[in-house]
C-alpha cells in the first residue's frame, strides 16, 4: 500500500513537471531525435552493409559450419541496415503526423528545425 502511495505522488509530481515544461520543449526534443536519426542511421546502415559483405566473403573461405554461420550473420547485418534505412525514411513523417507539424527534407537547411520546423 505504501508503494502505491509513493507511486501516485511521483506520478503527480512528474505530470506537474511535464505540464510546466510545455509543448515547445517536447517538440524540440522530438526535433533533436529526428535530426539524430537522420544523421547517424545512414552511416550505421552503410557500415552494416560493408560488414555484411566482409563477413560473407570471409565465411566462404571457411568450413561448411562456419560458412553457414557467416551467412546467418551477414543476413542479420543486412536486415539491420534495411531497418535503419526504413527508420530514416519513415521517422520524420511519423513524428510530424504525431505532433501535427510539417517536416523538411531539405539537406541544405541551416536552421535548427531540420525535421520539424517550429
Buried (B, 14 or more C-beta within 10 A) or exposed (E): EEEEEEEEEEEEEEEEEEEEEEEEEEBBEBBBBBBEBBEEBBEBBEEBBEBBEEBBEBBEEEEEEEBEBBBEBBEEBBEBBEEBBEBBEEBBEEBBEEBEBEBBEEEEEEEEBBBBBE
